[in-house]
Amino acid sequence: MTETMTKDDIIAIIKKNLKENLHDVDVEAIEPTSSMRDHGANSLDIIEVVSATMRELQIRVPRSELSQVENIDQLADKFLEYL
């Protein structure tokens, strides 16, 4: 990925991956301040969304750092740190 990627770009990728894993989620209704669980994601869904997003961004974030993330906005910030 390029260094010009913005937080909004990352949030869009997270939303896309959330949509691919939770087929009944409304992407337009996803607020960055909400958690994936708020949209019906279970633990396995969350792992898949996070993994798919990291693959797409070509980054690796330690699990210990991901455990502190509470919502989509914080997840995007964490991914941005590793770009």
C-alpha positions in Angstrom: 0.0 0.0 0.0 1.0 3.6 -0.4 2.0 6.1 2.3 -0.7 8.4 1.0 -3.5 6.2 2.4 -5.7 8.1 4.8 -7.6 6.9 7.9 -10.8 7.2 5.8 -9.3 4.9 3.2 -8.5 2.4 5.9 -12.1 2.6 7.4 -13.5 2.0 3.9 -11.4 -1.2 3.7 -12.5 -2.3 7.1 -16.2 -1.7 6.1 -15.7 -3.6 2.8 -14.2 -6.6 4.7 -17.0 -6.4 7.3 -19.6 -6.5 4.5 -17.9 -9.5 2.9 -18.0 -11.4 6.3 -21.4 -10.2 7.5 -23.6 -10.3 4.5 -26.6 -8.7 6.1 -24.7 -5.6 7.4 -25.5 -2.2 5.9 -22.2 -0.6 5.1 -23.7 2.9 5.1 -24.9 2.3 8.7 -21.5 1.5 10.0 -20.2 4.3 12.2 -16.4 4.4 13.0 -17.2 4.9 16.7 -19.1 1.5 16.8 -17.5 -1.8 17.3 -17.8 -4.7 14.9 -19.8 -6.6 17.6 -22.4 -3.7 17.4 -23.0 -4.9 13.8 -23.4 -8.6 14.8 -19.8 -9.8 14.3 -18.7 -12.7 16.5 -15.0 -13.4 17.4 -14.3 -15.3 14.3 -15.8 -12.6 12.1 -13.7 -10.0 13.8 -10.5 -12.1 13.3 -11.3 -12.5 9.6 -12.1 -8.8 9.1 -8.9 -7.8 10.9 -6.8 -10.4 9.0 -8.2 -9.5 5.6 -7.6 -5.8 6.2 -4.0 -6.4 7.3 -3.4 -8.5 4.2 -4.9 -5.8 2.0 -2.8 -3.1 3.7 0.3 -5.4 3.7 1.0 -4.8 7.4 1.2 -6.9 10.6 0.0 -5.6 13.9 0.8 -7.5 17.1 -2.2 -9.2 18.7 -1.3 -7.5 22.0 -1.9 -4.1 20.5 -5.1 -5.2 18.7 -6.6 -6.4 22.0 -6.7 -2.8 23.2 -8.9 -1.7 20.3 -12.5 -1.0 21.1 -14.1 0.3 17.9 -13.5 0.7 14.1 -12.0 4.2 14.5 -9.3 2.9 16.9 -8.6 0.0 14.6 -8.1 2.3 11.7 -5.7 4.4 13.9 -3.8 1.3 14.9 -3.5 0.2 11.2 -2.3 3.7 10.2 0.5 3.4 12.7 1.9 0.4 10.9 1.6 1.7 7.3 
